[in-house]
């Protein structure tokens, strides 16, 4: 027996993840999900058409001749017919989480109904995200991608995995210092020390892009693959990282692919493929994700209170944050001496 449409609509609230393919704008993904949900909702059992009593004129044969009469008749309200008013469901509130640009792919979080409030809570929790980024040594382009206009070509035979990983270590070290700085905590306190040991320190307000972990997954020159865990990033920022890594290795590099593999608690295994952008799959995804999300949001709220309690109020740290050198986290923020030691 088909489900009752209005009952399903009233319970369609929550948050879920889909897989955004490359080359598709995030708005088209969101609109495609909304269209499929509306189509499936309208295919469910709908309320019966209202009935009304109408007095229809008629004639009655009598000996004296025909006599005009009115007969009470129950008829459907034609204004309720789908051909007159259209489908019952024409709009849903489908919101988007952390967006992906048109060239990127991966986990894309969406909310429907009251789930849009959860998107705000996720944004305020400042969860980390993970990306798999593919690079190519040997050329530079105007937009740091392999499809941009080539502005330089270089050799890359001198690059080894060891040299690459040393540069990655320098990047992670410089970003770790920025992570602590933008968290605005006093590391001399016991609470801050415990947070650092647990690896829980992170900014709980908007900050420049920060890399919390970066490592090499594959090295097969001229191609290489990195795994990057970060906060407050954009996909263009990640492409720029590939470009700067190439420069630090006395060569050039472009980004071939940016793929988000995790957004907070949502991973690739949670992301629905295009063939599963339907009502039943989305309802199942909401039921699966909601019990996992709420505890993580509570942990993030508790962490925020802990970090705020460690706020040093240091004028020296505030001065550093306001200085021009810290308006943006430098990708490779090492001095020439540090770079020489790493090499």
Beta strands, then each sheet from edge to edge (+ up, - down):
strand 1: 14-20
strand 2: 51-62
strand 3: 65-76
strand 4: 94-96
strand 5: 105-112
strand 6: 129-137
strand 7: 139-141
strand 8: 150-153
strand 9: 210-220
strand 10: 223-231
strand 11: 253-263
strand 12: 266-267
strand 13: 271-272
sheet 1: 4+ 5- 1+ 13+
sheet 2: 2+ 3-
sheet 3: 4+ 5- 11- 6+ 10- 9+
sheet 4: 4+ 5- 11- 12+
sheet 5: 7+ 8-
end
